Amino acid sequence: MTDPVFWLGLSILLVAASLSAVLIAALPAFQALARAARSLEKLADTLSREFPPTLESIRMTGLEISELTDDVSEGVQSAGQVVKQVDRSIDSAKKQAQKVQSTTGNIFTGFKVAWNTFRRPNRRPVDRLPPSTPPISPIKKHSNRELEAPYSYSNPEDFYEESGREPETPPYPKSEYKTLNSNRTEG
């Protein structure tokens, strides 16, 4: 038993038996791996056939969504413009209604005045009215010529020249001087 060849043969026999047992035990696992490899091959074939059209469909869907987004934004802008136009037309309708209301009020007032004028029992023709006399102002009744004499300048610039003072405000136009002095009677 000390023969080394015997021990070598026995160890080779045991290794062979162990390998046989391992192979027999691994045979179902190898079959499962073969089935998985066939399934993986079928999946790869299916993906190679179906994946490009699916990607194309996804790309087309993205393009359609972007087109729809553009259409919706254009629709929103168009709706905004329509709302602005409606708002403007409502404003113009309000202005026209106010004009009609004021015109109607003026017409109604005119008819009312005309009706009251025609209904007056004591109407006198215009040609028989007595001539109107200008009202006498209280200033004219109590005028004092001595007080008015120093202020009888027809042009305010003459007053400033005579008094040696500078005017505090710019001189008025000539036409207004005549209007201001026309109310005064020179005597």
Helices and strands as residue ranges (DSSP letters): H 4-119, G 126-128, H 138-141, H 145-148, G 149-151, H 156-163, H 174-182
